[in-house]
Amino acid sequence: MKRSCAICMVFFLLVSGVTLVLAGGQKEVPKEEKVEVKPVTIMAHWGADEEIGFREVLDAFTAKTGIPYVYDGQRQLTSVLKTRVAAGNAPDVAMHTRLGEIAQYAQQGDILPLDTP
């Protein structure tokens, strides 16, 4: 139960931050003008029931913001993320649980603010 709450809290904060950043940076667009929204790519290690629950949160995010997502489930998240960051093909969001590795990404300048284009 503790882990589920922590996961939900982390994602809630993430979604809230993304929503605030994106809402604050958007201009009003006339209704007849359609704007194509690029999907947010989200990498996480969850599968099975955890993935189902996570997708429910992601679906609610899309319903509220209109921003689609692409979920990239990776059981080997650490190695896949490292490879993709090195190749310049990192996901928009990585749900990583290893704080030491997150700190390394931050020190290397690989973690960007949510409002970075």
Salt bridges, closest charged atoms under 4 A:
GLU50 OE2 - ARG3 NH2 3.69
GLU51 OE2 - ARG55 NE 2.76
ASP72 OD2 - ARG84 NH1 2.81
GLU101 OE1 - HIS96 NE2 2.84
GLU101 OE2 - ARG98 NH1 3.51
